Amino acid sequence: MKRFALIGKSIDKSLSPAIHRYCFEQLSLDAKYEIVNMESTDKISGVIDQLKSGDLDGINVTTPYKENIRPFLDNINPRAEEIGSINCIHVKDRQLIGNNTDWYGFLKALEGTVDFSNVVILGTGGVVPAILYYFNSRRKTSVHIVGRDKEKMSLFESKGAFAYHMDSLNINVDDSLIINAIPSSASINWQGLINRISGHICGAIDLNYNFKVTEFLNSFNSNVKTKNGLDMLIHQALMSLDIWYEKDYFRCRLLQ
């Protein structure tokens, strides 16, 4: 039996185990997927030891360890290197290789949404580099990132994004897609924040997926097409399967 896991902080309610169990059943794979909830980076080395010993065959990585995991790896996929964020690790020839499947999950999440000319991303967390990579490499459009981490904001600016401090936000963008990458546990005056983004808003995506409708999504009127992050979660998981099993067809088989 192959063993996989998700590592992160405060992830007890993650849907990833259920998604992977469903995939294993549908594909008749003898595999198990579990959660490793860790409160600090001190625990990362233990998971790395399990990967090296063969007790784990691969892992997904979520907030806040997508960047912290990099020093433990032997190699990083060129795309993940460019993104600067790791959310999937597999073992090949005893080498731990870092990958990023978030960009693909986001690509699929955009399907069937709306036409837009500008993007506003709220938050600077581990998934944001993958979204910025997608727009820079696959769909050229103006990206505006709102946050408080000055170091990350500076990095995003170096990659072509416009950066704004959340506490002094006041921007005007037309035909915009608003993307929330701030955890649902954060205390945010969503309506007040959205009101500081003027211009026509045509769509909104909340990358949180635990609820179909969130407080963030409820901040928009009925003319704005809204979506949560479940599609992104599912599609990044399917791409992880392709990486772990070194196949190119799991995604196609499951979505037929």
N, C-alpha and C positions, 0 to 999 in steps of 0.2 A: 504493500500500500504506500502510495506517495502522500506526503504530508506538507501542507502549506499553511501559512498563517498571515494574519494582519497585525502589524504592530503600530501602536499609536497611544495617545493619551485620552482617557475618558471616552472609550469607544465601545462600552458595553452594549449600546443600543445600535451598533452598526448593522446594516443589512447585508454586508459582504458575505458572512458565512452562509446565509440563506440563499443568496444568489449562486455562490459556488457549489453548494450542495445540490441545487437544482441542476446546474450544468453537469456535475459529475453523474447524476442519475440519468439525465437525458443522453449522455454520451457513453454510458456504461463504463465509467472510469473508476477504478479502485483507488479512491483518494479521500483525504480528510482535510478540512479547512477550519482553523480555530483562531481565536482572538488572543493576542498577547498584550494586555493592558499594562503600560509602564508609565510611571509618574516622572521619570527623569531619564536622561541619556545614559546614566550608569548601567542600565539594564541592557543596553544595545549589545554590548560585548557578549553577553550570554546567548542571545539569539544568533549572533555571528558564529559562535562556537558550534551551535546546533546545525547551522548551514554547512560548516566545514566538515563536521563529523558525519553528515548524511542523515541526521535526525530530522532535519527539515530539507525539503526539496526546492523551496522557493518561498518568498514572502512578498506581501504588499506592505507599503509604508504610507502612513497618513500623518496628519498634523500631530505634533510639531516637528517630526523627525525627518522630513523629506530632504533637508539639507544636511542635518547632523550625521546622516548615515554615510555620506560620501567618503570620509577618511578610512572607513572599514573595508572598502571595496578594492578588488584587484584591477578591475577594468570598468569603464563606463561607455555605454553606447554613444556614438557621436551625437545623435539627436538629443539624448538626455544630457550630454555634456554641454551642448549649446543652450538647452533650457535651463540647466543649473539646478534641477530638482529631480529627485529619484522617488518613484513610487512602486517600483517592481524590481525584485532582485531574483536572478536565477543562477544556478550553479552549472558550469560547463568546464570539463577538464580540470576540476578542483579549483576553478577560478570563480570568484563571486563577481557577477556582472550586473551593473546598475542600468535600469531602463526607465523610461517614462511613457506611460500609457494614458495619462490625463489628457494630453493634447488630442489624442484620437477620440476619447470619450466625449470631449467637448465638441469636436467636429461633428460627431453623430448627434449630439444634443441639439445642435443648431438646425438640423434638418427639419423642414416643415415649420419653421418659426416665421420670421418676418424679414422684409427687406429693410436694411438700415444703412446709414452713411457714417455714423459715429458710434463708438463704443465707450461706455463709462463703466469702469470696474471699481467696485467698492471693496477695499481691503487689499492687503499685501501678502497674504499667506502663501503656503507652499504650492497651491494650485495655480496661482497667478502667473508665474513664469511660463507654465505650459500654455495658458491661454494667450499670453503675449506672443509666444513662439508661433502659435497657430495663425494669429493675425499677421504677423510679420512675414511668414513664409508661405501661407496658403491663401490669404484673403486680405489684400492691402486695404486698410482703412485707418482712420485716426483713432488712437486709443488713449483714453484719459483715465488715469488711475488715481484713486482717492484713498489716502491712508495717513498714518502718523509716523511710521518708521522711516526716518530721514535717509538712512543708509540704503534701504531697499528702494525708496523713491528715486534716489540718485542713480541706482543701478538701472531701474526701468527707464529713466530718462536717457541713459546712455544707449538704450536699445530702441529709442525712437518714440517712446510714449510721452505724453504730457502728464505731469504729476502735480497733485494738489493736496495740501494739508486739509484733513477732514474738518478741523475746527474753524477754518476760514474759507470753506468751499463756497464758491459763487461762480458758476460757469453757465454758459449759454451754448448749447449744441442742438442742432436740428436732426430729426430722423434718427434718434439714438436708441441703442439697445443698452439697457442698464443691467449689469451683472453683479450680483451680490456674492462676494467671496468671504464675508465676515461670518464667523461661527454663529449659530442660532442662539448660543448661550450668552452672547455679548449684549450688554445693555445699551441699546441705541434708540434714539428718537427717530424712527424711520420716516415718519411723515415730515418732520422738520428737515431731515437730511435730503429727502427727495425734493422738497420744495425749493431747495437751493440749487437745483439743476433745472434751468429754464430752457425753453425750446420744446419742439415736438418730440415726445417719447413714444416710440411705436411698439416696443417690446421690453420685457423684463424676465430675467432668469435668476432664480435663487439656487445656488449650487448646494444648499442644504436640501436634503431629500426626505427627512423623517416625516414631514407633513406635506400634503399636496398643496395646501395654501398656507403660507407663512405670514407673519406680521409685515415683513418686507413686501411681499406680493400684494397684500391687502392695502398697501399705500397707494396703489395705482387705480385709476378709474377703469370702467368696463371697456373703454376703447383701446386699452393697452393689452396686447396679447401676453399672457404670463405662462411660466413653466418652472417646475422645480428641477432638482438635480438628479432625479432617479435615472433618467436616460444616460447621463454621463457616467454614473456609477456602474451601470450595467455594461456599457460598451468598453469602459476601461478594464473591467473585470474579464471580459471576453478576450481582449487583446493580451492580458496577462496569461491566460490559458495558452494562447498561441506561442507565447515566449517560453513558458515553462515546458511545454511538450514539444517545442521546436516544430510546430505545424503552422500551416497558413490557412487552415480551413475550418477551425472550430467556430469562428464567428459566423461563417457562411452557413454551416450546418445547423447551428442553433437558431438562426434567424430565417430559415427557409419557411 
